[in-house]
Every structure is written in structure tokens, then in C-alpha cells.
Amino acid sequence: MPEYPVPEIADVALEGVLKALGDPTRLAIVRMLADGQARPKAEVWDAFATSKATCAHHFKTLREAGLVTYEVHGRTHDIRLRKIELDERFPGLLGAVTGAPADA
Amino acid sequence: MPEYPVPEIADVALEGVLKALGDPTRLAIVRMLADGQARPKAEVWDAFATSKATCAHHFKTLREAGLVTYEVHGRTHDIRLRKIELDERFPGLLGAVTGAPADA
């Protein structure tokens, strides 16, 4: 059992994804990660005028909804949008909400 | 002041739309209305195994989020997805969540 489990992409429900995206901070986080590159969590939460605890809660909500995954490198935790998987499962969705084309 | 006000499309926020769509029944209602045709409300709620009151609440949530509008014809109330306006404001979004292309 991984420390930070993510649902299999086939088990990710569209309504859960939409609900997770239906918050201004979470939508902004997803837009920040829209290129699909992993970023240190600290870099992401530094971009938002919110507490680390609040941001950690948003990360967890996004992870449990199937939108992001974490990559643990020693003491550094990166966060990454599951762009390739999500584009395949829900064609056009990420592009529509982040303004980035699916094949960018 | 109309009886059932809807926000101007320019004031409709993406996160509000996503939040409204982040519920299985509301997502199913929007899919049922995906062709942009007005339908009697009664026809829509008949399709769901839920109470009229619950469905009325979902209609209101969708209306206030900017997704649908009502058309009152005497005692018949129709509900219509604001497809053309939404496709213009959030290109690709409705297609991604309903599975219908924007120009269908």
C-alpha cells in the first residue's frame, strides 16, 4: 500500500473530478500543474496566499479524486497532474478547464 | 426582476459551473439536456428516481450556477441548458462532460 494512494484511472469518476475542480484554489492549482510536469509541493503552496495546512487539504482532495499524484524523493514531495491518463479518460476536459490543449 | 433569474453569461464562473456539475444527478440532468432543447421539468424529474423536491433543488443549483434557464409557458415550466452561451464562454467544456461535440 503506497503512502499516498491514488485511484486507478479507470475508477476515477467524472463527477468526483468536477467536484474537486469546483473550488477556486484547487482549480488554480490544477492550472499551475497543467503542463503535466511534477513540481515540489512547497513551490505550489508558495504561490497561494493560504496556509500550508489548507493547501495540503486541497492536494489531498485532488489526489483522492484522481487528479494528481505525489512523487516522494527523500524529503521532497512533488505533485503532478495525471495529465496523460486524464486526457485519455476524459478527452477535452483538462484542456477546457485549464485552457491548455490536450496535446500541448 | 424575472421570477427565475439567471446570471449573465459573462458573470458565470468556471469553478461554480464545475461545482454544480460535480454531483451525479446534476451531471445526469445536464447530459439529458445536452442537445440544448427545452424540456418540461416534469419530463426531466420523471427520469430520475428522486423526489420532485430534490430535483427542484438540483434545477435551482444548476440555474444559479449559470448552466440552465427556465422557460415558463403558463403552468408548464421548461428547463433548457444554456448550450450556445456556455460553449462560447467555456469552449469544449460541455462536450467533455456530456460526450457531445460543441457543434452537434
Backbone of each chain as ProteinMPNN parsed JSONL, in Angstrom:
{"seq_chain_A": "MPEYPVPEIADVALEGVLKALGDPTRLAIVRMLADGQARPKAEVWDAFATSKATCAHHFKTLREAGLVTYEVHGRTHDIRLRKIELDERFPGLLGAVTGAPADA", "coords_chain_A": {"N_chain_A": [[0.861, -1.206, 0.0], [0.821, 2.026, -1.05], [2.125, 5.088, 0.349], [0.733, 7.349, -0.291], [-1.972, 6.804, -1.68], [-3.438, 6.614, -4.952], [-6.416, 6.594, -6.896], [-7.039, 3.989, -9.311], [-7.009, 4.903, -12.735], [-9.187, 4.06, -14.214], [-11.108, 3.874, -12.321], [-11.727, 6.404, -11.671], [-14.107, 8.853, -11.202], [-16.102, 10.972, -13.222], [-17.826, 12.909, -12.06], [-16.684, 13.198, -9.555], [-14.197, 14.264, -10.197], [-15.019, 16.706, -11.298], [-16.24, 17.871, -9.09], [-14.048, 18.141, -7.375], [-12.612, 20.004, -8.831], [-14.22, 22.153, -8.59], [-13.614, 24.446, -7.039], [-12.071, 27.474, -6.288], [-9.316, 27.653, -5.486], [-8.358, 25.032, -5.825], [-8.804, 24.704, -8.549], [-7.035, 26.609, -9.512], [-4.616, 25.481, -8.67], [-4.557, 23.164, -10.247], [-4.402, 24.361, -12.746], [-1.888, 25.482, -12.53], [-0.384, 23.222, -12.635], [-0.78, 22.331, -15.135], [0.829, 21.622, -17.305], [1.673, 19.105, -16.849], [4.063, 18.527, -15.655], [5.978, 17.444, -12.834], [6.059, 19.129, -9.714], [7.677, 20.628, -6.877], [5.812, 20.37, -3.892], [5.997, 22.499, -2.121], [6.623, 24.64, -3.722], [4.254, 24.99, -5.064], [2.368, 25.598, -3.028], [3.487, 27.913, -2.09], [2.709, 29.687, -3.994], [0.195, 30.403, -3.409], [-1.913, 32.384, -1.404], [-2.415, 31.101, 1.162], [-2.714, 28.897, 3.974], [-0.241, 26.351, 4.718], [-1.462, 24.053, 5.674], [-4.079, 24.27, 4.672], [-3.549, 24.152, 1.956], [-2.443, 21.61, 1.818], [-4.687, 20.126, 2.377], [-6.198, 20.686, 0.082], [-4.528, 19.488, -1.837], [-4.766, 16.82, -1.079], [-7.489, 16.378, -1.535], [-7.549, 16.659, -4.312], [-5.878, 14.553, -5.004], [-7.242, 12.268, -4.028], [-9.503, 12.41, -5.584], [-8.464, 11.657, -7.939], [-6.982, 13.298, -9.565], [-4.344, 14.191, -9.194], [-0.972, 13.046, -8.482], [1.52, 12.086, -6.085], [5.05, 12.41, -5.899], [7.572, 11.066, -4.161], [10.656, 12.092, -3.139], [13.035, 11.393, -1.173], [13.107, 13.812, 1.233], [11.725, 15.6, -0.21], [8.652, 16.343, -1.614], [6.977, 15.941, -4.541], [4.347, 17.132, -6.652], [2.079, 16.123, -9.129], [0.081, 16.589, -11.974], [-2.169, 14.204, -13.309], [-1.975, 14.109, -16.169], [-1.728, 12.779, -18.735], [-3.115, 10.367, -18.356], [-5.619, 11.391, -17.558], [-6.374, 12.895, -19.787], [-6.79, 10.849, -21.536], [-8.859, 9.447, -20.362], [-10.92, 11.325, -19.954], [-11.529, 12.92, -22.503], [-10.596, 16.114, -23.606], [-11.395, 17.455, -21.324], [-9.473, 18.476, -19.391], [-8.181, 20.346, -20.996], [-10.295, 22.101, -21.464], [-10.745, 23.166, -18.929], [-8.306, 24.164, -18.104], [-7.402, 25.634, -20.133], [-5.425, 24.762, -21.72], [-4.388, 23.02, -24.598], [-5.02, 19.522, -25.215], [-2.913, 18.142, -26.335], [-0.677, 19.56, -25.798]], "CA_chain_A": [[0.0, 0.0, 0.0], [1.654, 3.228, -1.071], [1.856, 6.075, 1.409], [-0.257, 8.305, -0.812], [-2.617, 6.047, -2.768], [-4.304, 7.289, -5.918], [-7.291, 5.61, -7.542], [-6.786, 3.597, -10.7], [-7.669, 5.882, -13.598], [-10.474, 3.509, -14.647], [-12.059, 4.047, -11.222], [-11.913, 7.838, -11.419], [-15.439, 9.257, -11.655], [-16.144, 12.338, -13.746], [-18.44, 13.853, -11.108], [-15.711, 13.454, -8.492], [-13.203, 15.182, -10.769], [-15.651, 18.022, -11.429], [-16.431, 18.402, -7.743], [-12.732, 18.567, -6.879], [-12.218, 21.203, -9.582], [-15.194, 23.222, -8.344], [-13.129, 25.301, -5.955], [-11.132, 28.38, -6.971], [-7.905, 27.344, -5.206], [-7.989, 23.758, -6.466], [-8.742, 24.946, -9.993], [-5.782, 27.338, -9.759], [-3.522, 24.508, -8.519], [-4.554, 22.318, -11.444], [-3.887, 25.176, -13.86], [-0.443, 25.638, -12.326], [0.23, 21.93, -12.96], [-1.424, 21.909, -16.383], [1.765, 21.077, -18.295], [1.937, 17.698, -16.544], [5.364, 18.37, -15.005], [5.974, 17.382, -11.373], [6.608, 20.321, -9.059], [7.69, 20.493, -5.42], [4.591, 20.892, -3.271], [6.27, 23.795, -1.487], [6.57, 25.673, -4.774], [2.847, 25.22, -5.386], [1.63, 26.314, -1.987], [4.036, 29.277, -2.0], [2.046, 30.538, -4.975], [-1.147, 30.744, -2.954], [-1.957, 33.084, -0.117], [-3.203, 30.257, 2.038], [-1.809, 28.17, 4.866], [0.246, 25.057, 4.246], [-2.473, 23.041, 6.028], [-5.181, 24.386, 3.708], [-3.058, 23.662, 0.669], [-2.305, 20.153, 1.958], [-6.048, 19.595, 2.249], [-6.564, 20.739, -1.347], [-3.747, 18.451, -2.526], [-5.363, 15.517, -0.747], [-8.765, 16.295, -2.257], [-7.229, 16.426, -5.729], [-5.299, 13.209, -5.134], [-8.282, 11.257, -3.822], [-10.424, 12.471, -6.726], [-7.788, 11.053, -9.081], [-6.402, 14.31, -10.445], [-2.885, 14.361, -9.053], [-0.236, 12.031, -7.743], [2.71, 12.641, -5.45], [6.297, 11.672, -6.109], [8.37, 11.325, -2.971], [12.101, 11.978, -3.331], [13.606, 11.72, 0.137], [12.247, 14.726, 1.986], [10.997, 16.472, -1.139], [7.449, 15.765, -2.201], [6.495, 16.618, -5.738], [2.953, 16.88, -7.024], [1.991, 16.09, -10.595], [-1.229, 16.346, -12.568], [-2.173, 12.948, -14.083], [-2.454, 14.692, -17.426], [-1.859, 11.816, -19.837], [-4.215, 9.458, -18.013], [-6.893, 12.128, -17.531], [-6.725, 13.243, -21.17], [-7.286, 9.648, -22.196], [-10.129, 9.028, -19.761], [-11.935, 12.37, -20.151], [-10.944, 13.741, -23.576], [-11.01, 17.518, -23.717], [-11.781, 18.091, -20.054], [-8.395, 19.309, -18.827], [-7.996, 21.487, -21.897], [-11.392, 23.05, -21.273], [-10.687, 23.846, -17.624], [-7.029, 24.839, -17.887], [-7.098, 26.464, -21.288], [-4.3, 24.184, -22.444], [-4.821, 21.918, -25.45], [-4.69, 18.2, -24.676], [-1.665, 17.616, -26.89], [0.393, 20.558, -25.594]], "C_chain_A": [[0.889, 1.246, 0.0], [1.195, 4.218, 0.006], [0.747, 7.039, 0.981], [-0.993, 7.658, -1.971], [-3.434, 6.953, -3.69], [-5.2, 6.23, -6.547], [-6.781, 5.239, -8.927], [-7.574, 4.539, -11.604], [-9.046, 5.384, -14.051], [-11.549, 3.684, -13.568], [-12.355, 5.52, -10.928], [-13.246, 8.271, -12.032], [-15.424, 10.717, -12.101], [-16.735, 13.304, -12.725], [-17.501, 14.19, -9.96], [-14.628, 14.424, -8.949], [-13.778, 16.595, -10.832], [-15.839, 18.673, -10.061], [-15.096, 18.915, -7.178], [-12.273, 19.854, -7.561], [-13.103, 22.406, -9.255], [-14.853, 24.094, -7.149], [-12.037, 26.18, -6.55], [-9.666, 28.034, -6.725], [-7.494, 26.056, -5.895], [-7.895, 23.916, -7.982], [-7.437, 25.663, -10.346], [-4.577, 26.403, -9.634], [-3.407, 23.65, -9.78], [-4.032, 23.089, -12.652], [-2.376, 25.34, -13.761], [0.305, 24.373, -12.752], [-0.148, 21.452, -14.364], [-0.468, 21.299, -17.393], [2.147, 19.629, -17.991], [3.292, 17.45, -15.894], [5.187, 18.303, -13.487], [6.632, 18.642, -10.809], [6.658, 20.071, -7.56], [6.413, 21.095, -4.833], [4.809, 22.291, -2.712], [6.183, 24.935, -2.503], [5.119, 26.015, -5.105], [2.171, 26.009, -4.276], [2.181, 27.709, -1.766], [3.3, 30.238, -2.93], [0.668, 31.002, -4.506], [-1.107, 31.373, -1.572], [-2.855, 32.305, 0.831], [-2.223, 29.481, 2.913], [-1.362, 26.866, 4.218], [-0.793, 23.964, 4.528], [-3.637, 23.06, 5.042], [-4.754, 23.819, 2.365], [-2.928, 22.132, 0.714], [-3.677, 19.483, 1.83], [-6.494, 19.595, 0.781], [-5.812, 19.668, -2.144], [-4.392, 17.079, -2.316], [-6.686, 15.326, -1.486], [-8.526, 15.989, -3.726], [-6.686, 15.012, -5.943], [-6.383, 12.143, -5.021], [-9.311, 11.257, -4.95], [-9.779, 11.913, -7.996], [-7.05, 12.029, -9.977], [-4.888, 14.415, -10.372], [-2.279, 13.143, -8.365], [0.977, 12.706, -7.113], [3.908, 11.787, -5.85], [7.225, 12.054, -4.969], [9.842, 11.071, -3.293], [12.77, 12.373, -2.013], [12.646, 12.632, 0.892], [11.475, 15.678, 1.091], [9.798, 15.72, -1.708], [7.047, 16.599, -3.405], [5.032, 16.267, -5.954], [2.86, 17.009, -8.537], [0.549, 15.835, -11.005], [-1.156, 15.073, -13.409], [-2.692, 13.237, -15.497], [-2.707, 13.651, -18.517], [-3.042, 10.877, -19.597], [-5.577, 10.16, -18.085], [-7.338, 12.508, -18.947], [-7.307, 12.04, -21.902], [-8.676, 9.271, -21.664], [-11.247, 10.034, -20.02], [-11.456, 13.338, -21.229], [-11.508, 15.169, -23.571], [-11.256, 18.214, -22.406], [-10.69, 19.012, -19.517], [-8.154, 20.536, -19.7], [-9.052, 22.546, -21.666], [-11.259, 23.811, -19.95], [-9.363, 24.567, -17.391], [-6.672, 25.761, -19.041], [-5.922, 25.949, -22.096], [-4.806, 23.068, -23.345], [-4.285, 20.586, -24.934], [-3.332, 17.712, -25.156], [-0.505, 18.595, -26.706], [1.582, 19.916, -24.891]], "O_chain_A": [[1.627, 1.483, 0.957], [0.062, 4.185, 0.487], [-0.065, 7.479, 1.795], [-0.678, 7.931, -3.129], [-4.04, 7.93, -3.249], [-4.78, 5.084, -6.711], [-6.177, 6.054, -9.625], [-8.692, 4.93, -11.266], [-9.962, 6.181, -14.251], [-12.744, 3.648, -13.859], [-13.144, 5.834, -10.037], [-13.483, 8.081, -13.225], [-14.822, 11.577, -11.458], [-16.21, 14.402, -12.539], [-17.506, 15.31, -9.448], [-14.195, 15.292, -8.192], [-13.11, 17.562, -10.466], [-15.625, 19.874, -9.898], [-15.036, 19.989, -6.58], [-11.622, 20.694, -6.939], [-12.772, 23.539, -9.602], [-15.723, 24.432, -6.347], [-11.16, 25.675, -7.25], [-8.853, 28.11, -7.647], [-6.416, 25.979, -6.483], [-7.017, 23.336, -8.621], [-6.811, 25.358, -11.361], [-3.623, 26.518, -10.403], [-2.316, 23.438, -10.308], [-3.307, 22.539, -13.481], [-1.672, 25.339, -14.771], [1.462, 24.43, -13.171], [0.129, 20.312, -14.736], [-0.896, 20.534, -18.257], [2.856, 18.994, -18.772], [3.644, 16.305, -15.61], [4.356, 19.012, -12.921], [7.618, 19.147, -11.347], [5.792, 19.385, -7.016], [5.988, 22.183, -5.222], [3.939, 23.156, -2.808], [5.733, 26.037, -2.19], [4.788, 27.166, -5.389], [1.473, 26.986, -4.548], [1.461, 28.599, -1.313], [3.267, 31.445, -2.691], [0.051, 31.874, -5.118], [-0.361, 30.942, -0.692], [-3.911, 32.781, 1.248], [-1.031, 29.421, 2.612], [-2.006, 26.348, 3.306], [-0.979, 23.057, 3.717], [-4.125, 22.009, 4.624], [-5.509, 23.094, 1.717], [-3.269, 21.45, -0.253], [-3.802, 18.408, 1.244], [-7.089, 18.63, 0.302], [-6.388, 19.02, -3.018], [-4.539, 16.291, -3.251], [-6.966, 14.244, -2.001], [-9.218, 15.159, -4.315], [-7.0, 14.361, -6.939], [-6.434, 11.219, -5.833], [-9.919, 10.227, -5.241], [-10.454, 11.719, -9.007], [-6.546, 11.644, -11.032], [-4.228, 14.695, -11.373], [-2.976, 12.332, -7.755], [1.405, 13.771, -7.557], [3.778, 10.589, -6.104], [7.614, 13.213, -4.827], [10.22, 9.963, -3.673], [13.037, 13.551, -1.774], [11.503, 12.258, 1.156], [10.666, 16.471, 1.571], [9.926, 14.606, -2.216], [6.808, 17.802, -3.299], [4.55, 15.232, -5.493], [3.478, 17.884, -9.143], [-0.12, 14.967, -10.445], [-0.189, 14.877, -14.145], [-3.699, 12.686, -15.942], [-3.767, 13.643, -19.144], [-3.852, 10.624, -20.489], [-6.551, 9.609, -18.598], [-8.525, 12.452, -19.269], [-8.181, 12.171, -22.759], [-9.547, 8.835, -22.417], [-12.388, 9.648, -20.275], [-11.026, 14.449, -20.918], [-12.72, 15.385, -23.536], [-11.32, 19.443, -22.364], [-10.942, 20.18, -19.224], [-7.948, 21.637, -19.189], [-8.757, 23.741, -21.668], [-11.628, 24.983, -19.874], [-9.295, 25.482, -16.571], [-5.751, 26.571, -18.938], [-5.47, 26.6, -23.037], [-5.593, 22.237, -22.891], [-3.232, 20.531, -24.3], [-2.668, 16.946, -24.456], [0.524, 18.479, -27.373], [2.58, 20.587, -24.629]]}, "seq_chain_B": "MPEYPVPEIADVALEGVLKALGDPTRLAIVRMLADGQARPKAEVWDAFATSKATCAHHFKTLREAGLVTYEVHGRTHDIRLRKIELDERFPGLLGAVTGAPADA", "coords_chain_B": {"N_chain_B": [[-37.404, 42.281, -12.413], [-36.877, 39.009, -13.154], [-38.786, 36.005, -12.543], [-37.312, 33.719, -12.207], [-34.281, 34.226, -11.979], [-31.301, 34.246, -13.97], [-27.73, 34.189, -14.0], [-25.863, 36.644, -15.861], [-24.093, 35.532, -18.719], [-21.443, 36.306, -18.834], [-20.826, 36.658, -16.227], [-20.706, 34.182, -15.197], [-18.989, 31.821, -13.379], [-16.274, 29.609, -13.883], [-15.459, 27.78, -11.853], [-17.773, 27.635, -10.325], [-19.545, 26.475, -12.134], [-18.309, 23.979, -12.479], [-18.462, 22.986, -9.889], [-21.243, 22.773, -9.617], [-21.697, 20.803, -11.498], [-20.498, 18.692, -10.3], [-21.892, 16.511, -9.184], [-23.646, 13.486, -9.19], [-26.406, 13.311, -9.983], [-26.998, 15.885, -10.948], [-25.151, 16.06, -13.008], [-26.166, 14.074, -14.65], [-28.64, 15.2, -15.309], [-27.806, 17.416, -16.821], [-26.614, 16.071, -18.917], [-28.857, 14.925, -20.026], [-30.045, 17.135, -21.043], [-28.354, 17.88, -23.003], [-28.549, 18.451, -25.739], [-29.46, 20.988, -25.961], [-32.097, 21.596, -26.274], [-35.227, 22.783, -25.003], [-36.968, 21.285, -22.308], [-39.875, 19.928, -20.686], [-39.918, 20.401, -17.193], [-41.054, 18.384, -15.657], [-40.764, 16.122, -17.215], [-38.064, 15.743, -17.053], [-37.556, 15.312, -14.285], [-39.045, 13.024, -13.95], [-37.394, 11.162, -15.032], [-35.571, 10.533, -13.144], [-34.898, 8.705, -10.199], [-35.839, 10.13, -7.851], [-37.073, 12.501, -5.46], [-39.499, 15.061, -6.316], [-38.934, 17.427, -5.003], [-36.206, 17.209, -4.42], [-35.199, 17.142, -7.001], [-36.017, 19.661, -7.854], [-34.392, 21.203, -6.289], [-31.899, 20.549, -7.379], [-32.27, 21.605, -9.965], [-32.416, 24.319, -9.359], [-29.869, 24.773, -8.305], [-28.333, 24.322, -10.601], [-29.35, 26.353, -12.218], [-28.678, 28.702, -10.797], [-25.945, 28.525, -10.868], [-25.543, 29.114, -13.461], [-25.949, 27.352, -15.52], [-28.397, 26.429, -16.586], [-31.585, 27.571, -17.871], [-34.964, 28.633, -17.241], [-38.045, 28.245, -18.942], [-41.087, 29.659, -18.914], [-44.268, 28.63, -19.638], [-47.301, 29.396, -19.262], [-48.681, 27.117, -17.14], [-46.788, 25.27, -17.519], [-43.455, 24.505, -17.033], [-40.467, 24.786, -18.636], [-37.144, 23.503, -18.911], [-33.889, 24.399, -19.852], [-30.692, 23.795, -21.16], [-28.036, 26.123, -21.22], [-26.672, 26.045, -23.756], [-25.467, 27.219, -26.112], [-24.46, 29.674, -25.192], [-22.795, 28.745, -23.127], [-21.006, 27.115, -24.511], [-19.668, 29.072, -25.888], [-18.526, 30.579, -23.864], [-17.035, 28.759, -22.308], [-15.185, 27.027, -24.014], [-15.436, 23.757, -25.252], [-16.013, 22.585, -22.824], [-18.686, 21.63, -22.177], [-18.945, 19.651, -24.104], [-16.944, 17.918, -23.257], [-17.946, 17.015, -20.822], [-20.463, 16.008, -21.368], [-20.142, 14.4, -23.475], [-20.941, 15.136, -25.939], [-20.212, 16.673, -29.016], [-19.278, 20.164, -29.411], [-20.445, 21.411, -31.557], [-22.622, 19.973, -32.213]], "CA_chain_B": [[-36.7, 41.097, -11.906], [-37.596, 37.802, -13.564], [-39.136, 35.085, -11.457], [-36.211, 32.754, -12.063], [-33.144, 34.919, -12.596], [-30.057, 33.522, -14.271], [-26.627, 35.145, -14.137], [-25.32, 36.944, -17.197], [-23.083, 34.506, -19.022], [-20.107, 36.862, -18.546], [-20.613, 36.57, -14.776], [-20.707, 32.77, -14.797], [-17.626, 31.409, -13.027], [-15.978, 28.21, -14.217], [-15.456, 26.918, -10.663], [-19.171, 27.421, -9.939], [-20.092, 25.506, -13.096], [-17.723, 22.666, -12.176], [-19.03, 22.537, -8.615], [-22.627, 22.356, -9.879], [-21.648, 19.553, -12.266], [-19.834, 17.664, -9.507], [-22.899, 15.707, -8.48], [-24.097, 12.534, -10.22], [-27.739, 13.62, -10.52], [-26.941, 17.113, -11.758], [-24.436, 15.729, -14.245], [-27.101, 13.308, -15.484], [-29.633, 16.159, -15.828], [-27.154, 18.201, -17.877], [-26.464, 15.181, -20.084], [-30.187, 14.75, -20.619], [-30.371, 18.398, -21.727], [-27.137, 18.243, -23.744], [-28.795, 18.921, -27.108], [-29.83, 22.397, -25.921], [-33.545, 21.748, -26.436], [-36.001, 22.936, -23.775], [-37.802, 20.125, -21.972], [-40.679, 20.148, -19.478], [-39.231, 19.947, -15.983], [-41.639, 17.124, -15.187], [-40.173, 15.047, -18.013], [-36.703, 15.52, -16.556], [-37.518, 14.654, -12.977], [-39.578, 11.661, -14.098], [-36.317, 10.263, -15.451], [-34.697, 10.242, -12.02], [-35.565, 8.078, -9.05], [-35.641, 11.033, -6.733], [-38.296, 13.276, -5.239], [-39.631, 16.317, -7.051], [-38.256, 18.478, -4.226], [-34.763, 17.059, -4.632], [-34.916, 17.547, -8.372], [-36.175, 21.116, -7.907], [-33.172, 21.761, -5.696], [-30.826, 20.413, -8.378], [-32.545, 22.582, -11.033], [-32.069, 25.654, -8.84], [-28.401, 24.841, -8.231], [-27.843, 24.459, -11.981], [-29.751, 27.678, -12.712], [-27.898, 29.748, -10.128], [-24.549, 28.408, -11.342], [-25.493, 29.635, -14.829], [-25.977, 26.276, -16.512], [-29.711, 26.249, -17.234], [-32.591, 28.612, -17.707], [-36.321, 28.092, -17.299], [-38.976, 28.949, -19.829], [-42.408, 29.465, -18.322], [-45.385, 28.701, -20.578], [-48.483, 29.139, -18.436], [-48.358, 26.279, -15.985], [-45.689, 24.376, -17.871], [-42.114, 25.078, -16.922], [-39.421, 24.039, -19.336], [-35.765, 23.752, -18.497], [-33.039, 24.348, -21.043], [-29.257, 24.021, -20.967], [-27.602, 27.33, -21.952], [-25.603, 25.399, -24.52], [-24.753, 28.119, -27.024], [-23.691, 30.621, -24.373], [-21.742, 28.026, -22.385], [-19.968, 26.691, -25.474], [-18.873, 30.244, -26.245], [-17.759, 31.058, -22.699], [-16.093, 27.715, -21.859], [-15.122, 26.134, -25.179], [-15.06, 22.359, -25.052], [-16.374, 22.028, -21.514], [-19.906, 20.811, -22.231], [-18.637, 18.464, -24.898], [-16.13, 16.993, -22.451], [-18.713, 16.402, -19.711], [-21.671, 15.33, -21.844], [-19.793, 13.494, -24.561], [-21.483, 15.662, -27.194], [-19.36, 17.734, -29.572], [-19.831, 21.506, -29.212], [-21.198, 21.872, -32.727], [-23.642, 18.963, -32.546]], "C_chain_B": [[-37.469, 39.856, -12.327], [-37.792, 36.869, -12.376], [-37.991, 34.11, -11.168], [-34.954, 33.337, -12.697], [-31.976, 33.979, -12.878], [-28.943, 34.555, -14.377], [-26.319, 35.416, -15.599], [-24.198, 35.96, -17.48], [-21.666, 35.015, -18.694], [-19.781, 36.778, -17.054], [-20.548, 35.122, -14.289], [-19.254, 32.319, -14.578], [-17.424, 29.931, -13.321], [-16.033, 27.32, -12.974], [-16.878, 26.642, -10.174], [-19.85, 26.402, -10.84], [-19.595, 24.097, -12.76], [-18.309, 22.111, -10.881], [-20.464, 22.025, -8.826], [-22.667, 21.016, -10.614], [-21.094, 18.388, -11.45], [-20.77, 16.868, -8.628], [-23.519, 14.771, -9.503], [-25.463, 12.868, -10.814], [-27.701, 14.867, -11.4], [-26.206, 16.863, -13.071], [-25.365, 14.969, -15.196], [-28.174, 14.226, -16.077], [-29.033, 16.939, -17.001], [-26.947, 17.34, -19.126], [-27.796, 14.988, -20.795], [-30.569, 15.977, -21.456], [-29.283, 18.795, -22.734], [-27.397, 18.772, -25.145], [-29.259, 20.38, -27.138], [-31.317, 22.65, -26.12], [-34.209, 21.905, -25.069], [-36.87, 21.701, -23.567], [-38.645, 20.467, -20.755], [-39.916, 19.617, -18.259], [-39.736, 18.581, -15.537], [-41.051, 15.924, -15.932], [-38.775, 14.71, -17.487], [-36.75, 14.809, -15.208], [-38.127, 13.268, -12.993], [-38.469, 10.658, -14.423], [-35.412, 9.859, -14.292], [-35.49, 9.69, -10.843], [-35.313, 8.924, -7.811], [-36.922, 11.848, -6.577], [-38.297, 14.527, -6.106], [-38.881, 17.436, -6.325], [-36.749, 18.418, -4.429], [-34.39, 17.53, -6.025], [-35.024, 19.067, -8.508], [-34.942, 21.8, -7.325], [-32.004, 21.677, -6.695], [-31.023, 21.419, -9.522], [-32.093, 23.973, -10.594], [-30.547, 25.821, -8.774], [-27.81, 25.053, -9.626], [-28.162, 25.852, -12.541], [-28.875, 28.766, -12.097], [-26.416, 29.701, -10.521], [-24.413, 28.883, -12.786], [-25.649, 28.59, -15.912], [-27.3, 26.154, -17.265], [-30.561, 27.493, -17.056], [-33.96, 27.954, -17.783], [-37.109, 28.896, -18.324], [-40.372, 28.618, -19.344], [-43.468, 29.67, -19.4], [-46.644, 28.377, -19.799], [-48.084, 28.294, -17.245], [-47.246, 25.285, -16.282], [-44.356, 25.105, -17.754], [-41.146, 24.177, -17.673], [-38.065, 24.398, -18.751], [-34.878, 23.537, -19.707], [-31.591, 24.6, -20.631], [-28.845, 25.237, -21.803], [-26.408, 26.959, -22.852], [-24.78, 26.377, -25.362], [-23.87, 29.089, -26.237], [-22.525, 29.934, -23.663], [-20.621, 27.563, -23.312], [-19.069, 27.866, -25.848], [-17.979, 30.665, -25.076], [-16.705, 30.047, -22.255], [-15.932, 26.676, -22.97], [-14.676, 24.723, -24.789], [-15.561, 21.748, -23.766], [-17.604, 21.122, -21.589], [-19.665, 19.533, -23.02], [-17.884, 17.431, -24.073], [-16.972, 16.32, -21.374], [-19.971, 15.669, -20.185], [-21.364, 14.334, -22.947], [-20.335, 13.939, -25.895], [-20.539, 16.727, -27.731], [-20.072, 19.085, -29.498], [-20.709, 21.937, -30.368], [-22.287, 20.878, -33.122], [-25.027, 19.612, -32.609]], "O_chain_B": [[-38.606, 39.666, -11.896], [-37.084, 36.929, -11.371], [-37.749, 33.735, -10.02], [-34.601, 32.984, -13.822], [-31.707, 33.046, -12.122], [-29.189, 35.685, -14.801], [-26.486, 34.552, -16.459], [-23.441, 35.598, -16.58], [-20.796, 34.229, -18.318], [-18.615, 36.821, -16.662], [-20.355, 34.874, -13.099], [-18.412, 32.423, -15.471], [-18.294, 29.105, -13.043], [-16.59, 26.224, -13.027], [-17.165, 25.556, -9.671], [-20.631, 25.57, -10.377], [-20.371, 23.142, -12.76], [-18.613, 20.922, -10.785], [-20.849, 20.987, -8.289], [-23.558, 20.198, -10.383], [-21.205, 17.232, -11.859], [-20.469, 16.588, -7.468], [-23.889, 15.217, -10.589], [-25.661, 12.724, -12.02], [-28.305, 14.895, -12.472], [-26.589, 17.389, -14.116], [-25.345, 15.198, -16.406], [-28.573, 14.044, -17.227], [-29.671, 17.101, -18.042], [-27.089, 17.82, -20.251], [-27.848, 14.899, -22.022], [-31.308, 15.877, -22.435], [-29.29, 19.911, -23.254], [-26.551, 19.476, -25.697], [-29.434, 20.95, -28.215], [-31.751, 23.802, -26.133], [-33.817, 21.256, -24.1], [-37.429, 21.146, -24.513], [-38.197, 21.209, -19.882], [-39.346, 18.526, -18.294], [-38.962, 17.73, -15.098], [-40.865, 14.851, -15.356], [-38.362, 13.551, -17.477], [-36.057, 13.81, -15.01], [-37.785, 12.424, -12.165], [-38.586, 9.467, -14.132], [-34.586, 8.958, -14.429], [-36.592, 10.144, -10.538], [-34.665, 8.491, -6.858], [-37.758, 11.872, -7.48], [-37.254, 14.991, -6.567], [-38.265, 18.291, -6.963], [-36.094, 19.448, -4.589], [-33.393, 18.228, -6.212], [-34.216, 19.688, -9.198], [-34.508, 22.844, -7.812], [-31.226, 22.621, -6.833], [-30.056, 22.017, -9.993], [-31.469, 24.708, -11.36], [-30.008, 26.867, -9.136], [-26.901, 25.863, -9.807], [-27.349, 26.45, -13.246], [-28.387, 29.648, -12.803], [-25.728, 30.722, -10.505], [-23.298, 29.038, -13.284], [-25.5, 28.896, -17.095], [-27.316, 25.814, -18.448], [-30.291, 28.344, -16.209], [-34.103, 26.856, -18.32], [-36.855, 30.082, -18.534], [-40.794, 27.461, -19.355], [-43.559, 30.741, -20.0], [-47.019, 27.21, -19.684], [-47.251, 28.7, -16.435], [-46.815, 24.544, -15.399], [-44.17, 26.185, -18.313], [-41.021, 22.986, -17.391], [-37.882, 25.469, -18.172], [-35.088, 22.611, -20.49], [-31.307, 25.507, -19.849], [-29.256, 25.368, -22.956], [-25.306, 27.49, -22.715], [-23.55, 26.359, -25.326], [-22.702, 29.299, -26.564], [-21.417, 30.466, -23.604], [-19.444, 27.611, -22.955], [-17.874, 27.696, -26.093], [-16.828, 31.056, -25.269], [-15.601, 30.433, -21.868], [-16.478, 25.577, -22.879], [-13.678, 24.534, -24.093], [-15.545, 20.526, -23.614], [-17.57, 19.984, -21.121], [-20.132, 18.46, -22.638], [-18.141, 16.231, -24.17], [-16.729, 15.158, -21.047], [-20.485, 14.803, -19.478], [-22.213, 13.522, -23.316], [-20.215, 13.218, -26.885], [-20.107, 17.6, -26.979], [-21.301, 19.153, -29.518], [-21.622, 22.743, -30.186], [-22.812, 20.935, -34.234], [-26.017, 18.931, -32.875]]}, "name": "protein", "num_of_chains": 2, "seq": "MPEYPVPEIADVALEGVLKALGDPTRLAIVRMLADGQARPKAEVWDAFATSKATCAHHFKTLREAGLVTYEVHGRTHDIRLRKIELDERFPGLLGAVTGAPADAMPEYPVPEIADVALEGVLKALGDPTRLAIVRMLADGQARPKAEVWDAFATSKATCAHHFKTLREAGLVTYEVHGRTHDIRLRKIELDERFPGLLGAVTGAPADA"}
